[in-house]
Amino acid sequence: MRKTTIVILLLLVLAVVAYTTNPTMDHFSDFAQKKIEQEVEAEYTRLLAWIAGGLAKVSMKAFTSRRDYKLYSIYTVALPDQEPTVVLGLFGRFIPMSPIGSQ
């Protein structure tokens, strides 16, 4: 009986933490901006990375849909002429479920 209560309480705490740290669309836009800046800076210059990141953040909402499951969110980025990229948002983090930047 005691073990069951502890497990239930731990699951409840985990669910509350997941709910309160479920990333928003703004958080995802920030994540995408940083990711693009890192990739561009690795290939080009910091200034170009900054510009590309800013443009990406502004346009990201137009190409991204969010499915909010309250404890986590799934983001789908559908850019023209590319396979959609799916990213899991959980505990304030983003986990790519399909390759980012493939193609």
N, C-alpha and C positions, 0 to 999 in steps of 0.2 A: 504494500500500500504506500509506503513512504517513498520508494523508488518511483512509482508512478506519479506521485505528486511532484517530485523534483523534476522529472522529465517534462511534465505538463507545464510547470512554471518556467523551465528553461526554453521550451518551445514558444511560450507566450512572450517572454522577454525578447527572444530572437525575432519574432513577428513584429513586435513593437519597434525594435531597432530597424528592421528592414523597412517598415512603413515610414518611419521618420527620416530615413536616409535615402528613400527612393528618389533618384535624380530627376530633375525637371528638364523641360526642353531647353531652358537657358543654360543649365549645366552641360547638356549635351552639345550645345553650340560652342561653349567654352572649350570642351574637350576636342571637338572637331577643329577648332581654330588652332589650338596648340599642336595637334597632330599634323596638320597641314604645314604649319610654320616649321616644325622639326624636319619634315620631309623636304621642303623647299630649301631650307637653310643648309641641309646636308649636300644638296646639289648646286646651289647658287649662292646668293648673298643674304645677309641678315635683313637688309632693307627690303629686298624682294620677298623674303619670307614674311615679314611684317605686313606688307601690302596684301600678299596672297591670303594670309590668315584673316585679315580684316574683311576682305571680300568674301571669304568662305563663311565667316560668322554671320554676315549680313544676309547671304543667300541660302544658308543652310536650312532655315525654317521652310523655305519654299520647296525644297527637295526631300524633306524628312517628314515621316509620319511616326507618331508615337502611340503605342498601345500601352496604356497604364493599367497594370494589374494590382495596383495599390502597394504590394510588397516589392515589386520590381517593375521595370518598364522594358519594352522592346522597341528599339528604334530601327526604322528601315529607311536608308538613304537611297533614293532612286534617281541617279543622275542620267541625263540623256545618253544613249548609246553605250551604256555600261550595265553590267549585272548589278542588281541591288545589293547593298551592303547591309547586313543585319548586325546590330550591336545590342547586347544585354546591359541594362543599367541596374545595378544591384549594390546596396550598401555604399552608395556614393561613388561607385567605380563603374567603369565601362569595359565590357569584355566583348571583343569582336567575335561574332559567331560565324561570319564569313569573311574572307580576306579583304582587308581595307587596301584600296589602291590596286586591286588585281585588274589587269588589262592595261 
